[in-house]
């Protein structure tokens, strides 16, 4: 377990350093530092409120995936703790932790709950793809048309995958068996988790609820980032913030160091550059955005870790997060 942890950590740090190099390359230190002057603290607090609201809606979304059998507030607590742990543990182990915490507390199968976490992640990917592609098209971002076609095709493939996972789970698992052995070994467990999670979704009505609640997860987050952009002195509209959030969130799915250090900065700087923001100022906002997001998650999670200290003690005593 320790060897695997260190391997994931070192691999993630390597990826982070790679992206961080390109994020800071050719940046003026003077412009970077001066970009922080005049930040509006009142707007920062307001933006942080919407980011917390987004986390709270995630609890409702997880409950919709589970068929509304649990307390949405409790799921908000487990989800927030998991997000916080993702900032400190490699390989997004916070996702595993929140399934473990919820399973212990609610007396539910941890494997099943981890499957529903994977389903939630699937819908997140779908929504941020829609955000990035649709906002980019409406804003007429100057990108090769191939990228937009690939993005649009991926969105359609996501909807198709959602349908087949719901209707034909056994067929999906059989298809994985036809993949080359190295690829099959890497994705088979993930596909099995998705299939397990989709068993919780009973019919198209619940599927639509999960999809719409996933969209509602990201709307307050985009509003929060829009307010942070304004607090930082950037001229921005909702679509600009949506494009930034979509691109940054997609980049954050690349395995990297805890907290997405490096990948967050690179993709945020890239998105802001496409929106016409000078690179040194873009890096300043990327760091500001990252620190604010980090602070919000940590601050709301501290009392939750104290509240659930007995469950956290069990995790430390076991030494792993077996499901």
Secondary structure, 3 states (H helix, E strand, C coil): CHHHHHHHHHHHHHHHHHHHHHHHCCCCHHHHHHCCCCCCHHHHHHHHHHHHHHHHHHHHHHHHHCCCCCCHHHHHHHHHHHHHHHCCCHHHHHHHHHHHHHHHHHCCCHHHHHHHHHHHHHHHHHHHHHHHHHHHHHCCCCCCHHHHHHHHHHHHHHHHHHHHHHHCHHHHHHHHCCCCHHHHHHHHHHHHHHHHHHCCCCCHHHHHHHHHHHHHHHHHHHHHHHHHHHHCCCCCCHHHHHHHHHHHHHHCCCCCCHHHCCHHHHHHHHHHHHCCCCHHHHHHHHHHHHHHHHHHHHHHHHHHHHHCHHHHHHHHHHCCCCC
